[in-house]
Amino acid sequence: MLRMLRQIVRIGTITERLATSDAYERLGRELEDAVKKRFAGSLAIRQVDAGSCNGCELEIHAANNPYYDIERFGVHFTASPRFADMLLVTGPVSVNMKTALEMTYEATPDPKLVVAVGDCAEHCGVFGRENYAIAGCVSDIIPVDVVVHGCPPTPSDIIRGILAAIDRMP
């Protein structure tokens, strides 16, 4: 243990510099302006995994990590649909999640936005519609405002999808 501590002190911190992307910063500022205008500064999102492989969830978590840090633009995730302004749904809707997704949608107050994230949410992707365990894609179960394409989509694509949904609001 002491050997490791000495090595840490001797070498110091070795990290890469944060590569800030001007395009991402512009996208983030655009999102922040839309959130301030439409949601009084704070957009609450409830993420629902309706039966995915978790690839899209990893990218959603990446959008919330320190590198992308979507929270600095006024977007945060909530555990309750009763406090959510938007549902972020991933994966094809499994038979076991169909009722839960419908109940989550009903519990979300109006006006609500729904963003289907990933190819599986759009058209069941690799799982296929003919699967005995799949009830259908997200739009077969609840109304969808925006679809984010990709398998899985990048955090920037997810943020663009959130922005597109906000822009579609009346």
C-alpha positions, -999 to +999 in steps of 0.1 A: +000+000+000+028+024+009+045+016-023+014+026-043+011+058-024+047+067-030+043+060-067+012+082-069+030+111-051+061+106-074+042+105-107+013+129-099-019+131-117-020+119-153-052+128-172-061+139-206-072+175-211-109+180-216-115+184-253-142+210-254-162+209-286-175+242-299-204+224-317-214+207-284-212+239-265-234+256-291-259+228-289-259+230-252-265+267-251-293+263-276-309+236-253-304+259-223-322+288-240-351+265-250-354+251-215-353+286-199-380+298-224-404+268-222-398+253-188-388+283-166-352+271-164-356+234-155-366+204-177-374+172-157-370+139-176-382+105-166-362+078-184-380+045-191-363+013-202-391-006-219-370-037-227-338-026-243-303-041-243-291-011-222-269+004-250-291+035-251-291+038-213-253+039-213-254+068-238-281+086-217-259+082-186-230+095-207-250+126-215-253+131-177-216+124-169-191+152-162-179+153-199-213+162-214-230+173-182-265+180-195-275+192-161-256+225-166-280+233-193-311+230-170-320+193-177-323+168-149-336+133-144-364+125-120-374+092-105-411+100-106-432+106-137-454+129-117-427+155-117-415+149-153-420+171-183-406+146-208-404+108-211-372+093-226-381+058-237-356+032-248-359-002-263-389-021-278-418-024-254-417-058-239-450-075-230-440-072-193-434-034-196-464-024-217-487-017-187-459+000-168-451+023-198-488+032-202-492+040-165-460+061-166-474+080-196-507+086-178-490+097-146-469+123-165-487+157-163-497+175-195-482+189-216-459+160-219-432+151-244-421+117-254-388+109-271-381+074-283-344+068-281-327+043-305-336+021-334-353-005-311-377+022-298-385+032-333-390-002-351-380-029-325-345-031-340-327-064-336-355-077-313-381-077-342-418-073-340-425-110-344-409-118-311-433-134-285-419-111-258-423-078-277-456-058-275-443-034-302-423-003-307-429+027-285-452+045-309-475+014-309-481+019-272-480+056-265-478+088-287-442+097-296-431+133-304-395+127-316-374+096-325-337+096-320-321+073-345-290+052-338-280+019-323-271+034-298-274+071-305-246+093-292-252+117-263-251+146-287-279+129-308-299+124-277-295+160-267-306+170-303-337+148-299-346+165-266-341+199-282-363+189-312-390+178-289-389+211-270-391+230-303-422+210-313-441+223-283-468+249-291 
